[in-house]
Amino acid sequence: MCSGTERLLYVDVDRGHAIEGFTISKVYYTVGVCECEAACDDLPDCVAFVDNKKPNSGAPACSLKSSSSTLHEASDVTAKDVYSSRITRRRR
């Protein structure tokens, strides 16, 4: 799904942070967070995603979010990162 030529549009990364609530979808990824970016880009209401790098079980996953208003430091700062975009996303 992800190629080496894709450029990440989600330039704002809050390492060690999470967003409470506002989940509109969940994406389990195998290649990388570029899969989450593509999924978020396809949803008009998606403004950010949380990369859950250390899930309790199963594959790493991202929670796609419709708001980032509840951004906060994660209880395990090595487990989560928030990716958001302040630039206009290109539509395919």
N, C-alpha and C positions, 0 to 999 in steps of 0.2 A: 504494500500500500504506500509506503514512504520511499521516496528516492533521494539520493544524495544531492540532487539539484534543487529540492524544495527549500524555500527560505521560510523560516519561522516568523510568522506575523505577530505572534504573541511575545512582544519584546519586553514587557514588564513582568519580571519574575520576583515574587516574594518568597524567598527560600525560608523553609521552616514555618510556614503559615498555612492556614486553612480558612474556609468560608463555611459558617454554620448555616444550614438550610439552603433554600433556593435551588436544590438539585432538580434538573429537568431531564437528565439522562445519565447513564453510567456506561463507560466504555472500557472493556478489558483489552489491553494491548499486548502485543508480542514483539513488535518491531521497535517501538519507541513512542514518545509523547507526540510525535508528528501525527499519529493516528488520532489522538485526542484533539489536536488542533483541527484536523480535517473534519471531524465530527462536529466540533463546536462551530466551525465556519459554515457548516451546512444548516445550522439552526439559527433562524433570525433572532431569537430571544437570548442566545448564548453570548455572554460577555466575558466569561472566564472559565477556567477549569482548574480543579485541584488534582494534582498528581499524587495518588496514594502509592508511594514507592514501596512501602512495606505493609502489604495487606496482611490481615490475620490469617488468611488462607487463600490459596489460588493465585492467579496471575495478577500482576500489577494492574491497577485500574485508575481511571480518571472520572471524577464527578463533574459533569458539565453544569454550569451555574448561570442563572438568569440575573443575578445581582451579586455584587461584591461588598455590599454595605456591612456585612457582618464579618469582615476580614479580621482575623486574630492570630496570635502566635499559637502554633500547634503544641500539644502537650509533649510530643516527641518531635523535636525540630528536625530530626534527620529523616522523618517518615513522610513528610508532605511538603509540596511546593505549590504555589498558586501562580498560574500563567494568565495574564490578561493583556488586552490590546487597547491602546489608546489611539490607534490609527484606524482609518476606514478599511474594512476588510474588502478584498476583491471577491467578487462573485464569479464562480466558474461558469 
